[in-house]
Amino acid sequence: MKVAVLQMEVAFGAPEKNIANFYRLTEQAMTQRPDVLLLPELWRLGFYPQPILDYADADGAQTRRALAELSARYQVNIVGGTVANAIGRQVFNTCYVFDRTGRLTTTYHKTHLFTPSGEKEDFQPGDSVVTFTLDGVKCGLAVCYDIRFPELARRLALEGVAVLFVPAAWPLSRLIHWQTLIRARAIENQIFVVACNESGIGADNLQLAGHSAIIDPWGEILAQAGEQETILHSTLRLAVRQQIKENMDVFADRRERLYTPKVPIS
């Protein structure tokens, strides 16, 4: 599976400009003929103008049109980052996945909302974990703050995903957390992690970190970006997972009964 990560420099609160940039980067990425494109979190707006309901995409319609058009035009799977998606008066941080025909195959609403930024006050959390299949490969999703919750990635691994896609809008001030967590999720779950972060400036002059990365199940970094807008390319050699499991099958050695706390954690 060949993947391309579109580390976009997102123009804050400027959806038309960002959609045009998505078209430009997709055209550039497709010269390498990837099987899958991955976009960052909230790439249509940046993270994030307020009040978010005034800027959100009603039912994700504008975003879905753009993703469907380009996936069909280039016959490429697109894991569409996320969009501020207004459903009535509620706003979700939503990822849409389109297959090579331009068909919407998966919708995921970010489940863990970042309390320190007030995300819980502006967005509704999703309540479902999703898996999906691209070209016969089982995949999962985690969005930005989701990656701090190892239980989510472990559940996806137990459900058999080979690739975890991670759209994010992660700040430069916590870059070491980003780099550590995405690598840890790959190693501990013996899966590929394909992580796409924004670059540029967010709300309150927050510098986004960039440093998107593609990581194999052994923790090897196959491709990594700096802070500037760029496109990463790599081929995921899926057979390596079986080789790793034959040498160290952590799932066979799990003792699940030990992992449930006896006393509720407050």
C-alpha positions as CSV (number, residue, x, y, z in Angstrom):
1,M,0.0,0.0,0.0
2,K,1.4,3.3,-1.1
3,V,0.4,6.3,1.1
4,A,0.8,10.0,0.7
5,V,0.4,12.4,3.6
6,L,-0.6,16.0,2.8
7,Q,0.9,18.1,5.5
8,M,-1.0,21.3,4.7
9,E,-0.3,24.8,5.8
10,V,-3.8,25.8,6.7
11,A,-5.0,29.3,6.3
12,F,-7.0,30.1,9.4
13,G,-10.7,30.6,8.9
14,A,-10.4,30.5,5.0
15,P,-12.2,27.5,3.7
16,E,-12.1,28.4,0.0
17,K,-8.4,29.0,0.1
18,N,-7.8,25.7,1.9
19,I,-9.9,23.7,-0.5
20,A,-8.0,25.2,-3.4
21,N,-4.7,24.2,-1.6
22,F,-6.1,20.6,-1.2
23,Y,-6.7,20.4,-4.9
24,R,-3.2,21.7,-5.7
25,L,-1.5,19.3,-3.2
26,T,-3.5,16.3,-4.4
27,E,-2.5,17.0,-8.0
28,Q,1.1,17.1,-6.9
29,A,0.8,14.0,-4.7
30,M,-0.8,11.9,-7.5
31,T,2.3,12.1,-9.7
32,Q,3.7,9.4,-7.4
33,R,0.5,7.3,-7.8
34,P,-0.3,6.6,-4.1
35,D,-3.2,4.3,-3.1
36,V,-4.3,6.5,-0.2
37,L,-4.1,10.2,0.6
38,L,-4.3,11.4,4.2
39,L,-5.2,15.0,5.2
40,P,-4.8,16.7,8.6
41,E,-7.4,17.6,11.2
42,L,-9.7,20.6,10.5
43,W,-7.9,21.4,7.3
44,R,-10.8,23.3,5.9
45,L,-10.7,26.0,8.7
46,G,-7.7,25.5,10.9
47,F,-7.8,24.8,14.6
48,Y,-10.2,26.7,15.1
49,P,-12.2,29.9,14.6
50,Q,-15.0,30.7,17.0
51,P,-17.9,30.5,17.3
52,I,-17.4,27.3,15.4
53,L,-21.0,26.9,14.4
54,D,-20.7,30.0,12.3
55,Y,-17.8,28.5,10.3
56,A,-18.8,24.8,10.3
57,D,-19.6,22.9,7.1
58,A,-23.4,22.1,7.2
59,D,-23.6,18.3,7.2
60,G,-20.0,18.3,5.8
61,A,-21.5,19.0,2.4
62,Q,-18.8,21.2,0.9
63,T,-16.0,19.0,2.2
64,R,-17.6,15.8,1.0
65,R,-18.1,17.2,-2.5
66,A,-14.4,18.0,-2.7
67,L,-13.2,14.7,-1.3
68,A,-15.6,12.7,-3.6
69,E,-14.6,14.7,-6.7
70,L,-10.9,14.1,-6.2
71,S,-11.1,10.5,-5.1
72,A,-13.1,9.7,-8.3
73,R,-11.0,11.9,-10.6
74,Y,-7.7,10.3,-9.5
75,Q,-9.1,6.9,-8.5
76,V,-7.5,7.1,-5.1
77,N,-8.7,6.4,-1.6
78,I,-8.8,9.5,0.6
79,V,-8.8,9.6,4.4
80,G,-10.1,13.1,4.6
81,G,-8.6,14.5,7.7
82,T,-11.5,16.1,9.7
83,V,-14.0,18.9,9.2
84,A,-16.1,21.0,11.6
85,N,-19.3,19.3,10.7
86,A,-22.6,21.0,11.7
87,I,-25.5,18.6,12.2
88,G,-28.3,20.9,13.2
89,R,-27.0,23.1,16.0
90,Q,-24.4,20.6,17.0
91,V,-20.9,20.5,15.6
92,F,-18.8,17.3,15.3
93,N,-15.1,17.0,14.4
94,T,-15.7,14.5,11.6
95,C,-13.5,12.4,9.4
96,Y,-14.9,11.1,6.0
97,V,-13.2,8.3,4.1
98,F,-13.8,7.9,0.4
99,D,-12.8,5.0,-1.9
100,R,-11.4,5.1,-5.3
101,T,-14.8,5.5,-6.9
102,G,-15.7,8.6,-5.0
103,R,-18.0,6.7,-2.6
104,L,-18.2,7.7,1.0
105,T,-17.3,4.5,2.9
106,T,-16.7,5.6,6.5
107,T,-17.6,8.5,8.9
108,Y,-15.9,8.9,12.2
109,H,-16.6,11.6,14.8
110,K,-13.6,12.4,17.0
111,T,-14.3,10.7,20.3
112,H,-11.9,12.4,22.7
113,L,-12.2,16.2,22.8
114,F,-9.3,18.3,24.0
115,T,-10.6,19.9,27.2
116,P,-7.7,22.4,27.7
117,S,-8.6,24.2,24.4
118,G,-12.3,24.2,25.2
119,E,-13.0,21.7,22.4
120,K,-15.6,20.1,24.7
121,E,-17.6,23.3,24.8
122,D,-17.7,23.7,21.0
123,F,-17.9,20.2,19.7
124,Q,-20.0,17.1,20.4
125,P,-18.0,13.9,20.9
126,G,-18.5,10.8,18.8
127,D,-19.5,7.6,20.5
128,S,-18.3,5.0,18.0
129,V,-14.9,3.4,17.1
130,V,-14.7,2.6,13.4
131,T,-12.7,0.3,11.2
132,F,-12.7,0.2,7.4
133,T,-11.1,-1.5,4.5
134,L,-9.0,0.1,1.8
135,D,-7.9,-2.2,-1.1
136,G,-8.4,-5.2,1.1
137,V,-6.4,-3.7,4.1
138,K,-8.2,-3.2,7.4
139,C,-7.6,0.3,8.8
140,G,-8.6,2.4,11.8
141,L,-8.8,6.1,12.7
142,A,-7.7,8.2,15.7
143,V,-7.8,12.0,15.6
144,C,-5.2,14.1,17.3
145,Y,-6.0,13.9,21.1
146,D,-7.4,10.4,20.6
147,I,-3.8,9.2,20.3
148,R,-3.2,10.0,24.0
149,F,-5.6,7.1,24.8
150,P,-3.8,3.8,24.3
151,E,-7.0,1.9,24.9
152,L,-8.5,3.2,21.6
153,A,-5.5,2.1,19.5
154,R,-5.4,-1.2,21.3
155,R,-9.0,-1.9,20.6
156,L,-8.5,-1.2,17.0
157,A,-5.4,-3.5,16.9
158,L,-7.5,-6.2,18.6
159,E,-10.1,-5.8,15.9
160,G,-7.4,-6.5,13.3
161,V,-6.4,-3.2,11.8
162,A,-3.0,-3.2,10.0
163,V,-2.9,0.6,9.5
164,L,-3.9,3.4,11.9
165,F,-4.5,6.8,10.2
166,V,-4.1,9.8,12.5
167,P,-5.2,13.3,11.3
168,A,-4.1,16.0,13.8
169,A,-3.7,19.7,14.5
170,W,-0.9,19.3,17.1
171,P,1.0,22.3,18.5
172,L,4.8,22.8,18.3
173,S,4.9,23.3,22.0
174,R,4.1,19.6,22.6
175,L,6.0,18.2,19.6
176,I,7.9,15.7,21.8
177,H,4.5,14.2,22.9
178,W,3.4,13.9,19.3
179,Q,6.5,12.1,18.2
180,T,6.6,9.8,21.2
181,L,2.9,8.9,21.1
182,I,2.5,8.1,17.4
183,R,5.6,5.9,17.6
184,A,4.5,4.2,20.7
185,R,1.1,3.3,19.2
186,A,2.9,1.7,16.3
187,I,5.3,-0.3,18.4
188,E,2.9,-1.5,21.1
189,N,0.2,-2.6,18.7
190,Q,2.5,-3.8,15.9
191,I,0.7,-1.8,13.3
192,F,1.6,0.9,10.8
193,V,0.8,4.5,11.9
194,V,0.3,7.1,9.2
195,A,0.1,10.5,11.0
196,C,-0.7,13.8,9.3
197,N,-0.4,17.1,11.2
198,E,-1.2,20.6,10.2
199,S,1.5,23.2,9.7
200,G,1.0,27.0,10.0
201,I,-0.6,29.2,12.6
202,G,-3.9,28.4,14.5
203,A,-6.0,30.4,16.9
204,D,-4.3,32.8,19.3
205,N,-1.1,32.6,17.1
206,L,-0.6,28.9,18.0
207,Q,2.2,27.4,16.0
208,L,1.2,24.0,14.6
209,A,4.0,21.4,14.8
210,G,3.9,19.7,11.4
211,H,6.3,16.7,11.7
212,S,3.9,14.3,10.1
213,A,5.3,10.8,10.0
214,I,4.8,7.3,8.6
215,I,5.9,4.6,11.0
216,D,6.2,0.9,10.7
217,P,5.2,-1.8,13.3
218,W,8.8,-2.0,14.6
219,G,8.8,1.8,15.2
220,E,11.0,2.6,12.3
221,I,10.3,6.0,10.7
222,L,9.7,5.5,7.0
223,A,9.1,9.2,6.3
224,Q,9.0,12.3,8.4
225,A,8.3,16.0,7.7
226,G,9.6,19.2,9.3
227,E,7.5,22.2,10.2
228,Q,6.7,23.4,6.6
229,E,4.0,22.3,4.2
230,T,5.1,19.2,2.4
231,I,3.9,15.8,1.0
232,L,5.3,12.6,2.5
233,H,5.3,9.3,0.5
234,S,6.0,5.8,1.6
235,T,5.1,2.2,0.8
236,L,3.7,0.1,3.6
237,R,5.1,-3.4,3.3
238,L,2.3,-5.1,5.1
239,A,4.1,-8.5,5.2
240,V,6.5,-7.1,7.8
241,R,3.8,-7.3,10.4
242,Q,3.7,-11.1,10.2
243,Q,7.5,-11.3,10.5
244,I,7.4,-9.2,13.6
245,K,4.6,-11.2,15.2
246,E,6.6,-14.4,14.5
247,N,9.5,-13.0,16.4
248,M,7.5,-11.3,19.2
249,D,3.8,-11.9,19.4
250,V,2.7,-9.5,22.2
251,F,-0.9,-10.3,21.6
252,A,-0.4,-14.0,22.4
253,D,1.2,-13.0,25.7
254,R,-1.5,-10.6,26.8
255,R,-3.1,-11.3,30.2
256,E,-6.3,-9.3,29.8
257,R,-7.7,-10.1,33.3
258,L,-4.9,-8.1,34.9
259,Y,-5.8,-4.9,33.0
260,T,-9.1,-4.1,34.6
261,P,-8.8,-2.0,37.7
262,K,-10.5,-3.4,40.8
263,V,-11.3,0.1,42.1
264,P,-12.9,2.7,39.8
265,I,-10.4,5.4,38.8
266,S,-11.7,8.9,39.5
